[in-house]
Structures are given as structure tokens and as C-alpha cells.
Amino acid sequence: MVTIFNKIQELEEITSFSKHEQLVNGIINAIDDRIVIQGSMLPSVNIMVRELGFARKTIVKAYDDLKQRGLIESKNRLGYFVVNEDTELTMKVALLLYAFHPFQETFYNAFRKGVGENIQVDIYFHHNNIEIYETILGNIAGKYGMYVIAPIPHPRSVFLLNKIPRNKLLVVDRFQNLEGDYAHITQEFEIATYLALKELEPSIRKFSQIVLFFKPDSDYPVEILRAYEQFLRDTGIKGAVRSKYEQGSLEKSTVYYTIGDGDLWNILKDAKEKNLEIGKDIGCVSNNNNPVKEIICGGITTFSTDFEAMAIKAAEFIKNRNLIQESIPSQLIRRTSL
């Protein structure tokens, strides 16, 4: 009977193969030939050493390579098991985002397309909940070749991310101050928001006041709030901060600045019911552009980073592993709402 050891030893004749390559390709061939199938337990490192005479570190490295491809998985005290028979996979990537907001859907779709067919992407959401975040990171530790993470700005997040090897980590969206060199593709909020508001200042001054809706203890970047308050101090424009929009509270001659789309949709609904013209009777500006905001009510002015560009750069990093440390600039898109 042909065994997994036979499939590995068959490759000894290929002189260009290193011991590591011989092991990896021998196990892949054993999976392709269904000598081992999904759920099969692979020989332990000690048995591999005894049967093949390879160094322990060579076998461990080969198993780690197969884990990164998503073909096998190690279970504490039990050993290594085949978990995927798709040997065309070159890597398994964990993608951890906030939630499936429209702009993060844009990121995911561009990232999924960018990495290509042979890279498996498993997506998780932490919803800005540190307990969920910690649980997910604990459950996926050591199971992926790369970790692409939109982090929570929390002290425990730094501790958790520092456990991930730097060569397997890419931080996206929010910058996280970690030890040493690590890859990140993020956006900057405070200066960019302030500059956008300054550009909008002449339009804002046509109204009596501006109101920002900012939920405490949410995933809203606090840098936006700081920039907004600095803008009010510097310009003397009348403004307020509210945690959410209350249905029916719409006021004429007010600019409404929304971060969450739920507030924006309720404002637009009230404006329609009260026959108020967007861009004339009230103004609207919103974070995070998406296709709906391009067309609804003649177009909503948005301030947003280019999540598609961020995703394309993230996908390129996954494929070539050239260290990237970049901030994607935000863009103010002027439409009829302000």
C-alpha cells in the first residue's frame, strides 16, 4: 500500500528540491492521490523524523507552510490534520473588519478580487467589541498564513496584535502603534477632517449652524470629533454634537454632519416629509462614500478615504510581501447636499 512516506520519498529524485520542498510537495501529492483526505491525521513530527531521517526543524517548517496554505491544521495535543483538499491554494488569509458596512463591503470585494483565486480569504467581524475581538484573535491564532486586521483602538488590542508575527500581519483602516516594523495601510482622520471642513466653510456659513452626530463608545474615530470641535473654535461657527438623530427633530438652516448612515437616512426621510430641499433648506455632509450617496437626493457630499485603493494595496502586499507603511489620503467629494 502506498503511504504518505512513499509520496515524499518519490521526490528524492528531483535534485532541485530542498528537503523542505520535498516534504511539502510529497504531502500535497498524498492529498491529491487521496492517500490522506480531509480529516486524516498526519504523522507526528517524531514519526516523520524516524521514518524519513529529516531534521525536526525541517518537518516543522513544512507543516507550518502547509498550515499557511490552509491545507492542514494543528490541534493541541492531538497532532496535525488535513482540513482542506484544495491543493491549488497558496495561502489562507484571515480578514478581520469592523462590520459589513457598505464601505467595508467595497474593501472586501476589491481585496477578494485582488488576491486572486488561489488564496483563501476567511472574513470575521468584531463590531468594535473588545471581547469579540479578543475571542476571534484567540480562535484564529496560528491557523493562517496572513492576518489582515482593522484594529480596535484599545490598549488590549496592542497586546493582542503584538502576539502575531510581524511577517504575517497587515493592519488596515485604523493605525495602531505597535512595536517594531510592521505593515500597515491606514487612513488619517484628524487633520484630514479639519481640512475638509475648512474647504466646506463657505458653504457651511450659508446656514445658521452645523450639527455632528457622534456616538460615544462606538467605532467612530474620536479624531473626527476633535477636528470638528477645533474647526468650531477656529471659525466661530455655531455648532453642536449629538449622539444620534431623533426622528422629527429636523431644523431648517442647519448642516447635518453624519458618520453613521442610519442618521443620514432618517434626516433625508424627515426632509422629504417636511418638504425641505437638501442643499438649500438644510445641508448634509457624510463620512464614507458609497454608490447610494452618489445619486440619492441629487447627491450627498461625502468625505472618505478610497477603500478600493486601500484594498488593492493590501492585496498586492499579500502577494509580494514587500513591506508597506502607507496612509491612504481622504477625499472630499462635493455634491448638491452642501
C-alpha positions as CSV (number, residue, x, y, z in Angstrom):
1,M,0.0,0.0,0.0
2,V,1.3,3.4,-1.0
3,T,1.8,5.6,2.1
4,I,2.4,9.3,2.7
5,F,6.1,8.4,3.3
6,N,6.3,6.8,-0.2
7,K,4.9,10.0,-1.8
8,I,7.6,12.1,0.0
9,Q,10.4,9.6,-0.9
10,E,9.4,9.6,-4.5
11,L,10.6,13.2,-4.8
12,E,14.1,12.4,-3.8
13,E,15.0,12.0,-7.4
14,I,14.2,15.7,-8.0
15,T,17.6,17.1,-7.1
16,S,16.4,20.7,-7.4
17,F,14.1,20.1,-4.4
18,S,15.2,21.0,-0.9
19,K,14.2,18.7,2.0
20,H,11.5,21.3,2.8
21,E,10.1,21.3,-0.7
22,Q,10.2,17.5,-0.9
23,L,8.1,17.3,2.3
24,V,5.6,19.9,1.3
25,N,5.1,18.6,-2.3
26,G,5.1,15.0,-1.1
27,I,2.2,15.7,1.3
28,I,0.4,17.7,-1.3
29,N,0.7,14.7,-3.7
30,A,-0.6,12.4,-1.0
31,I,-3.7,14.7,-0.7
32,D,-4.1,14.8,-4.4
33,D,-3.9,11.0,-4.6
34,R,-6.3,10.7,-1.7
35,I,-3.9,8.8,0.4
36,V,-4.9,11.2,3.1
37,I,-8.2,13.1,2.9
38,Q,-9.9,15.8,4.8
39,G,-10.0,14.8,8.5
40,S,-7.0,12.5,8.2
41,M,-4.3,12.7,10.9
42,L,-0.8,13.2,9.6
43,P,2.3,11.5,11.1
44,S,3.7,13.3,14.1
45,V,6.9,15.2,13.8
46,N,8.7,12.4,15.8
47,I,7.4,9.8,13.4
48,M,8.4,11.8,10.4
49,V,11.9,12.2,11.9
50,R,12.1,8.4,12.5
51,E,10.8,7.4,9.1
52,L,12.5,9.9,6.8
53,G,15.6,10.9,8.7
54,F,14.9,14.6,8.2
55,A,15.7,17.2,10.8
56,R,12.9,18.1,13.2
57,K,13.1,21.8,12.2
58,T,12.6,20.9,8.5
59,I,9.5,18.9,9.2
60,V,8.1,21.7,11.5
61,K,8.8,24.3,8.8
62,A,7.0,22.1,6.2
63,Y,4.0,21.7,8.4
64,D,3.9,25.4,9.0
65,D,4.0,26.1,5.3
66,L,1.0,23.7,4.8
67,K,-0.8,25.4,7.6
68,Q,-0.3,28.8,6.0
69,R,-1.8,27.4,2.8
70,G,-4.9,26.3,4.7
71,L,-4.3,22.6,3.9
72,I,-3.6,21.3,7.4
73,E,-4.3,22.4,11.0
74,S,-2.6,21.6,14.3
75,K,-4.8,20.7,17.2
76,N,-3.3,21.0,20.7
77,R,-2.0,17.6,22.0
78,L,-3.7,15.8,19.1
79,G,-1.5,16.5,16.1
80,Y,-1.8,17.7,12.6
81,F,-4.9,17.1,10.5
82,V,-5.9,17.6,6.8
83,V,-8.6,20.3,6.7
84,N,-8.7,21.2,3.0
85,E,-8.1,19.1,-0.1
86,D,-7.8,22.1,-2.5
87,T,-4.1,21.9,-3.0
88,E,-4.1,24.7,-5.5
89,L,-4.4,27.1,-2.5
90,T,-1.2,29.1,-2.0
91,M,-2.3,30.8,1.2
92,K,-5.1,31.2,3.8
93,V,-5.8,34.7,4.9
94,A,-7.8,35.9,7.9
95,L,-9.6,39.3,7.3
96,L,-10.9,40.9,10.5
97,L,-13.1,44.0,9.9
98,Y,-15.4,46.1,12.0
99,A,-18.7,45.1,10.4
100,F,-20.1,44.7,6.9
101,H,-20.8,48.4,6.3
102,P,-21.1,49.4,2.6
103,F,-17.6,50.9,2.5
104,Q,-16.1,47.7,4.1
105,E,-18.0,45.7,1.5
106,T,-16.2,47.7,-1.1
107,F,-12.9,46.9,0.6
108,Y,-13.7,43.2,0.8
109,N,-14.8,42.9,-2.8
110,A,-11.7,44.7,-4.1
111,F,-9.4,42.7,-1.8
112,R,-11.0,39.4,-2.7
113,K,-10.6,40.1,-6.4
114,G,-7.0,41.4,-5.9
115,V,-5.6,38.4,-4.1
116,G,-6.8,36.0,-6.8
117,E,-8.4,32.6,-7.0
118,N,-5.6,30.6,-5.2
119,I,-5.7,32.5,-1.9
120,Q,-8.5,31.6,0.6
121,V,-9.9,34.6,2.5
122,D,-11.9,34.0,5.7
123,I,-13.7,37.1,6.9
124,Y,-14.6,37.9,10.5
125,F,-16.3,41.0,12.2
126,H,-15.5,42.3,15.7
127,H,-18.2,45.1,15.8
128,N,-15.8,47.3,17.9
129,N,-16.3,44.9,20.8
130,I,-13.1,44.1,22.5
131,E,-14.3,40.8,23.9
132,I,-15.4,39.6,20.5
133,Y,-12.2,40.9,19.0
134,E,-10.1,39.0,21.6
135,T,-12.1,35.8,21.2
136,I,-11.7,35.9,17.4
137,L,-8.0,36.5,17.5
138,G,-7.6,33.7,20.0
139,N,-9.6,31.3,17.9
140,I,-7.7,32.0,14.7
141,A,-4.1,32.3,16.1
142,G,-1.7,30.1,14.2
143,K,-4.2,29.0,11.6
144,Y,-3.5,31.5,8.8
145,G,-0.6,32.5,6.7
146,M,-1.5,36.2,6.9
147,Y,-3.7,38.3,9.2
148,V,-5.3,41.5,7.7
149,I,-6.8,43.3,10.7
150,A,-8.8,46.6,11.2
151,P,-7.9,47.0,14.9
152,I,-9.9,48.4,17.8
153,P,-8.2,51.5,19.3
154,H,-7.9,49.8,22.7
155,P,-4.8,49.0,25.0
156,R,-5.6,45.3,24.8
157,S,-5.6,45.4,21.0
158,V,-1.9,46.4,21.1
159,F,-1.2,43.4,23.4
160,L,-3.1,41.0,21.1
161,L,-1.6,42.2,17.8
162,N,1.9,42.0,19.3
163,K,1.4,38.3,19.5
164,I,1.1,38.0,15.7
165,P,4.5,37.6,13.9
166,R,5.3,40.8,12.1
167,N,5.8,39.0,8.7
168,K,2.2,37.7,8.9
169,L,0.4,40.9,10.0
170,L,-1.1,43.7,7.9
171,V,-3.0,46.5,9.8
172,V,-5.7,48.3,7.7
173,D,-8.0,51.2,8.2
174,R,-7.1,52.4,11.7
175,F,-3.4,53.0,12.6
176,Q,-2.2,51.1,15.6
177,N,1.1,52.0,17.4
178,L,2.9,48.6,17.7
179,E,6.4,47.6,18.5
180,G,8.9,47.3,15.6
181,D,8.3,47.5,11.9
182,Y,5.0,46.1,10.6
183,A,2.9,46.5,7.5
184,H,0.0,49.0,7.6
185,I,-2.3,50.7,5.1
186,T,-4.5,53.1,7.0
187,Q,-6.3,56.4,6.9
188,E,-5.7,59.6,8.9
189,F,-8.7,61.2,10.4
190,E,-8.0,64.4,12.4
191,I,-6.0,66.6,10.0
192,A,-8.0,65.3,7.0
193,T,-11.3,66.0,8.6
194,Y,-10.3,69.5,9.7
195,L,-9.1,70.4,6.2
196,A,-12.3,69.1,4.6
197,L,-14.4,71.2,7.0
198,K,-12.3,74.3,6.2
199,E,-12.9,73.7,2.5
200,L,-16.6,73.5,3.2
201,E,-16.6,76.6,5.4
202,P,-18.0,79.0,2.8
203,S,-21.0,76.6,2.2
204,I,-21.5,75.9,5.9
205,R,-21.7,79.7,6.6
206,K,-24.8,79.9,4.4
207,F,-26.6,78.1,7.2
208,S,-27.2,79.0,10.9
209,Q,-25.5,76.1,12.5
210,I,-23.8,72.7,12.0
211,V,-24.6,69.5,14.0
212,L,-22.3,66.5,14.2
213,F,-23.8,63.1,15.2
214,F,-21.2,61.2,17.2
215,K,-21.9,58.2,19.3
216,P,-19.8,57.7,22.4
217,D,-18.3,54.2,22.8
218,S,-18.9,53.4,19.2
219,D,-16.4,52.6,16.4
220,Y,-16.5,56.3,15.3
221,P,-12.9,57.7,15.3
222,V,-12.5,60.2,18.1
223,E,-10.2,62.1,15.9
224,I,-13.2,63.3,13.8
225,L,-14.8,64.8,17.0
226,R,-11.5,66.6,17.9
227,A,-11.2,68.0,14.4
228,Y,-14.8,69.2,14.4
229,E,-14.5,70.9,17.7
230,Q,-11.3,72.6,16.7
231,F,-13.0,73.8,13.5
232,L,-15.8,75.4,15.5
233,R,-13.3,77.1,17.8
234,D,-11.2,78.4,14.9
235,T,-14.1,79.7,12.8
236,G,-16.7,80.8,15.4
237,I,-19.4,78.9,13.6
238,K,-22.3,77.8,15.8
239,G,-22.3,74.1,16.2
240,A,-23.4,71.2,18.4
241,V,-22.7,67.5,19.0
242,R,-25.5,65.0,19.5
243,S,-25.2,61.2,20.0
244,K,-27.9,60.4,17.4
245,Y,-30.6,62.0,15.2
246,E,-34.0,62.0,16.8
247,Q,-36.8,61.4,14.2
248,G,-38.8,64.5,13.7
249,S,-36.2,67.0,15.1
250,L,-35.1,68.4,11.7
251,E,-34.4,72.1,11.8
252,K,-34.1,74.4,8.8
253,S,-30.9,76.3,8.1
254,T,-28.8,73.5,9.7
255,V,-25.9,71.5,8.3
256,Y,-26.0,67.9,9.4
257,Y,-22.7,66.0,9.6
258,T,-23.2,62.2,9.9
259,I,-20.8,59.4,10.4
260,G,-23.3,56.5,10.7
261,D,-25.6,56.1,7.7
262,G,-28.6,55.4,9.9
263,D,-28.7,59.1,11.0
264,L,-28.4,60.2,7.4
265,W,-31.3,58.1,6.1
266,N,-33.6,59.4,8.9
267,I,-32.6,63.0,8.2
268,L,-33.4,62.6,4.5
269,K,-36.7,60.9,5.3
270,D,-37.7,63.8,7.6
271,A,-36.6,66.3,4.9
272,K,-38.9,64.7,2.4
273,E,-41.9,64.6,4.8
274,K,-41.3,68.3,5.6
275,N,-40.8,69.3,2.0
276,L,-37.3,70.7,2.8
277,E,-34.9,71.0,0.0
278,I,-31.5,69.3,0.5
279,G,-28.7,71.7,-0.1
280,K,-30.9,74.8,0.3
281,D,-33.1,74.4,3.4
282,I,-30.7,72.1,5.1
283,G,-27.2,70.9,4.3
284,C,-25.8,67.4,4.6
285,V,-22.2,66.0,4.7
286,S,-21.4,62.4,5.4
287,N,-18.4,60.2,6.0
288,N,-17.6,57.2,3.9
289,N,-18.7,57.4,0.3
290,N,-20.8,54.7,-1.4
291,P,-22.8,54.5,-4.7
292,V,-26.1,55.3,-3.0
293,K,-24.8,58.6,-1.8
294,E,-23.8,59.5,-5.4
295,I,-27.4,59.5,-6.5
296,I,-29.8,59.9,-3.6
297,C,-31.4,63.4,-3.2
298,G,-29.2,64.7,-6.1
299,G,-26.0,63.5,-4.4
300,I,-24.7,63.7,-0.8
301,T,-21.4,65.5,-0.2
302,T,-19.0,63.0,1.3
303,F,-15.7,62.8,2.9
304,S,-14.0,59.5,2.6
305,T,-10.8,57.6,2.0
306,D,-10.6,55.4,-1.1
307,F,-11.3,51.9,0.4
308,E,-10.9,50.3,-3.0
309,A,-7.4,51.7,-3.3
310,M,-6.6,50.5,0.2
311,A,-7.9,47.0,-0.6
312,I,-5.8,46.8,-3.9
313,K,-2.7,47.8,-2.0
314,A,-3.5,45.2,0.7
315,A,-3.9,42.5,-1.9
316,E,-0.6,43.4,-3.5
317,F,1.1,43.2,-0.1
318,I,-0.4,39.7,0.4
319,K,1.0,38.5,-2.9
320,N,4.5,40.1,-2.8
321,R,5.2,40.7,0.9
322,N,7.1,43.9,0.3
323,L,6.8,46.0,3.5
324,I,4.3,48.8,3.1
325,Q,3.6,51.6,5.6
326,E,1.2,54.0,3.9
327,S,-1.7,56.3,4.7
328,I,-4.4,56.5,2.0
329,P,-5.5,60.1,1.6
330,S,-9.1,61.1,2.1
331,Q,-11.1,62.9,-0.5
332,L,-13.9,65.5,-0.2
333,I,-16.5,64.8,-2.9
334,R,-18.7,67.9,-3.4
335,R,-22.3,67.2,-4.4
336,T,-25.6,69.2,-4.2
337,S,-26.3,68.5,-0.5
338,L,-23.6,71.0,0.6
